Amino acid sequence: LWFKENCNPYEDEILPAAPAELVTELAWRYVF
């Protein structure tokens, strides 16, 4: 997963901005 490779939620208070494509993909997954 992109987030596992690019950020650590337990150490980073501010998560790095995810690529638009990933955001769109996750959004569609949640919608359907």
N, C-alpha and C positions, 0 to 999 in steps of 0.2 A: 504494500500500500504506500501511496505517496507520503502520507503523513508520518508513517512509521520510519520512512527513510529520511525525511527532511525536518522533523521536529520532535521534541520530547516534551509532551504536555506537563510532565512533572518538573521540568527544569525551566522551560520557556514560558514566561508569563504571557508574552505576546506571540501567538502562533504566526509563522510566516504565511504570507498570502499564497493561497493555492492557485494553481493555473486555472484559467477560466474553463478549460475543457473539463478538468476534474470537478469543479464546482457544478457545472452543468450536468455532468454524468451523475453525481451524487443527488442532485436535485431531482432528476428524472427517476432515480431509483426510489426516492422517498415518496414521490407523487404516485407512482404506480406500485 
